[in-house]
Amino acid sequence: MSQTEAYLDLPLEDVIGDRFGRYSKYIIQDRALPDARDGLKPVQRRIIYAMHEEKNTSDKPFRKSAKTVGTVIGNYHPHGDSSVYEAMVRLSQDWKVRNVLVEMHGNNGSIDGDPPAAMRYTEARLSNIASELVRDIDKETVEFVPNFDDTNKEPVVFPARFPNLLVNGSTGISAGYATEMPPHNLGEVIDTVIKKIDHPNATVDDLMEHLKGPDFPTGGIIQGVDGIKKAYETGKGKIVVRGKAEIEKLRGNKEQIVIEEIPYEVNKAVLVKRMDELRIDRKVEGIAEVRDETDRTGLRIVIELKKEADSVGVLNFLYKNTDLQIMYHFNMVAIQDKTPKLLSLSSILDCYISHQKDVVTRQATFDLRKAKERAHIVEGLIKAISILDELIATIRASKDKQDAKNQIIKLYEFTEPQAEAIVNLQLYRLTNTDITALQEEAETLRNKINELDNILQHEKVLLKVIKNDLLQLKKKYVEKRRTVIEQEIQELKINLEVMVASEDVIVSVTKDGYLKRTSLRSYAASNGEDLAIKEEDHVIGLHEINTTDKLLLFTNKGKYLYLPVHELPDIRWKDLGQHVANVVSIDKDEFIVKSVPIRDFKNDQFLLFFTKNGIVKKSELKLYEAQRYSKALVAINLKKEDQVVNVHVTAGHSDIFVASNKGYGLWFHESDVSPVGQRATGVKAIQLKDGEYVVNGLTFDDLSEPNLVLLTQRGACKRMVLSEFEKTSRAKRGVVMLRELKQKPHRVAGISLVNEKSTIQFKTKTGSVHTIYPLELPKSDRYSNGSYVIDSDEYGEVVEVWEKAEYEKNFADENSTE
C-alpha cells in the first residue's frame, strides 16, 4: 500500500462536523448536564464515589483534598486537577449548594468570589447526607461500567436515596444545551415525591401544595408564583429574586438600609462595589455611605442614607439598577435515558420514583439471594450439629480437607457450600449456646426472605419501602425554608428625585446645537449678559427649569432629542456650551428648530408641527416620553426634501396661522387638525403653488389682538393685526399679505407673533445681524409692503429671521423647587 492510500480524502466540513458531533455528544452526556436520576454530573459522581471508596466519610477524620483529587484523576476522571478540585469545592460551598455534599476544612472560597486555597492546604470528607446518595451501592443496586483504563469499575448512576436534582439543583452549559435548576427544600421535595407516589396523576397545583418553589441557600425573596408554576409545568419560567432588605431608623432623622440576604449566585463584593459606584457617580441621590459589615455571624450590607432621603425610593432604585434584584430563569434540562431533555416537575418526579423502584427492586433481589444462601448454610450447620459425632469421625478418617468435604457430601447428603461451612467450623461453635443462636438466625432469615419476597411481588409494598425511607431521611435532615415566596412581582416605581438632586438651573440652547445648563448663581454673576456663543449662531431657547425636568429638542429633519436636564453638561454661563452631537448623534446639516421644556407628559397637551411643504401634524405630547434616548428619535415622518419649520405645545384649542414665502397667510383653528401617531406624516395646512413654501407656522390662544410682524428678503418690515384677516379652514390658499410687484417682488423671509417684550433679529447675506423692536412699527394693512429697515443693496438680502429668545421662567406657578 502506498503512503497516499493510508489517508482518507474527506471534505473538511465532514471531518469537522463529525469531530464536533462527537465532542458535543461527549460534553452533553459526560460533562455539563446532570443525570435526572441522581442530579449529578459525571465529575461530581466520581468525586463522591472516590471518597466513598476511600472511606473518606463523615464519621472519619478529614483528609487532604489533594489525595482525593489524585484518586479521582487516577481512577475515574482523567482530566485536569483544577477542574476536579473546583467541582469538589463547589460541592462544599454552602452559599451555592442547599445541602452540601462535601465538608471542607480550610478556605473553600467565599460569596465575594474569592478563590479557594490550593488543594494541598484544604481537607475534605463526604458530608452525612452525601452518604445517602451512595448508600447500598455495594448491593448491585446500580449498573457499573469499566473505568477509562479498564482497571476498575465505576457506577453509571448513584442509588440516590433522596431527590438530589431538586434538592441541590444544577447549573451548566454544554453544546446546544444549558441547564439552570434551582435548589429546593429537602422536606418539601420529599413530601412532593410521596404525594406523586400516592397520586401519580397529581397536577402541578397539587404538587405545589407541598413544593412551594425554590429554596436558595442564600435565602432572599422570590416574587412571581406564576413563573414558578410555568417552570414546573414546562421546564422553563422566570421569577424575580431579590435580597432581603430592611429600612432602619437612626438618630438625627436619618435612616439606613440593611441587607442581610442577597440573591442566589450574586457576588457580594461586586454588588457592594456597584452600589458604591452609583453613589460616587451620583446616579442616585441620598446615599451617604455603603459599608460591607459581613463577619462570622452573617452577611450584612449597610447603606447609610443622608438626612431626609427617600429610603423606599433609594431601595427601589437599588433593586432596579443592581443585582440586589435579579431575574432567575428556570431551564430544567437533565439527561434522561442518555438524552438531554427539558423536564417538567412531574417528569423529574416520575424519573426519580422510577429510579427508586429499580434501586429497591435490585437491592431486595440482592438481599434475597444473600438471605437464601445464608439460610441454606444455617440449615446445614443445624443438621451437622445433630450428627456431630459421626461427622467428626468421618473428618478424622479423611486424608485432607477436600477428601473430608467429599466424604461429608457423599455420606450425609450435604451440599458443597454446606460441606465447606462444616469443615471450616471452629470448635467453640459447638456449644449449646451456638445451637440456639443458629436456630434463632434461621427463624430471622425465614422472616426476612418472606419480607423480601413480598417487596418483589407487590408494588404497593415496594412503594411503601421507598416512602418510609424518604420519611426517615426527612426526619434526619430537614431544615427550615430560607427563601420567602411572594405571590406577585412588585412593580418598581422610582421618582426622578431619588436619582437627581432637585435644583433650579438655566438651560440655553442655540440653533447650531450648543447646549448647557448653568447654575442660577453663575447666571446672576454675569447678569444674564456675555453668553458665550459662536458668531454665526443664535439662541433659540433660554429656560429656567429644574434638574428633574426634561428638554425636547426638535430638528429640521423631523427628529427629536429627549434630554433629561440633569444629564446636560453643567457649564459656566460665560463658557461655550457642549455640542449636542456629544450627547446624541445628529446629521451634519441638521439644526435645532425648537426647544421645549417638559415637567411631565400630560394627557391633555399636544405638539403641533409645521413643515416647509405646507404640512401640519398634531400628536399627543405623552407619545414623546422616551424610555431609551441614546439616539435621535422620530418626531414626524417627512416626505422627500421636506423640513420642519416650527413646533408648538398646545392644549388642543389654539388658533393657527400659517404663512408662505409668497406672502399668503391662512388662519384656522386647531380643531381642524386631527391627532395622529408619533411617526405619522400629518395633513395639508395650506395650499401652495410651485416654488412656494411655508416660512412659519404660529399658534396663539385668545390674544385680544395679536400682532403679526413680517419681514421680506428686501429688508422691508411691517406690522399687521389679526383683524386684517378672515378665519377660515385648513388647506385653503389663504389671503395675500404683500402687494405683488412686477419687478423684484417682495418675498416673506420671516413672520412672528409679537408682544411688547418681543425683539426680532435677522441676518443678511453679508453676515450682519440687525434688531427690530416690532411694536415701534406703525400698523399696516395687508396690501402694503411695509417700510424698509435696511438697505438690501448695502447689506445684502435678508436670509434668516428669528425672534430673540427671552428668558423664560418655566413652570414657575408649579413651585419648581418643590
Secondary structure, 3 states (H helix, E strand, C coil): CCHHHHCCCCCHHHHHHHHHHHHHHHHHHHHHCCECCCCCCHHHHHHHHHHHHCCCCCCCCCEEHHHHHHHHHHHCCCCCHHHHHHHHHHCCCCCCCCCCCEEEECCCCCCCCCCCCCCCCCEEEECCCHHHHHCCHHHCCCCEEECCCCCCEEECCCCCCCCHHHHHCEEEECCCCEEEECCCCHHHHHHHHHHHHHCCCCCHHHHHCCCCCCCCCCCCEEECHHHHHHHHHHCEEEEEEECEEEEEEECCCEEEEEEEECCCCCCHHHHHHHHHHHHHCCCCCCEEEEEECCECCECCEEEEECCCCCHHHHHHHHHHHCCCEEEEEEECEEEECCEEEECCHHHHHHHHHHHHHHHHHHHHHHHHHHHHHHHHHHHHHHHHHHCHHHHHHHHHHCCCHHHHHHHHHHHHCCCHHHHHHHHCCCHHHHCHHHHHHHHHHHHHHHHHHHHHHHHHHCHHHHHHHHHHHHHHHHHHHCCCCCCEEECCCCCCCCCHHHHCCCCEEEEEEECCCEEEEEEHHHHHHCCCCCCCCCCCCCEEEEEEEECCCEEEEEECCCEEEEEEHHHCCECCCCCCCEEHHHCCCCCCCCCEEEEEEECCCCCCCEEEEEECCCEEEEEEHHHHCCCCCCCCEECCCCCCCCCEEEEEEECCCCEEEEEECCCEEEEEEHHHCCECCCCCCCEECECCCCCCCEEEEEEECCCCCCEEEEEECCCEEEEEEHHHCCCCCCCECCEECCCCCCCCCCCEEEEEEECCCCCEEEEECCCCEEEECHHHCCECCCCCCCEECCCHHHHCCEEEEEECCCEEECCHHHCCCC
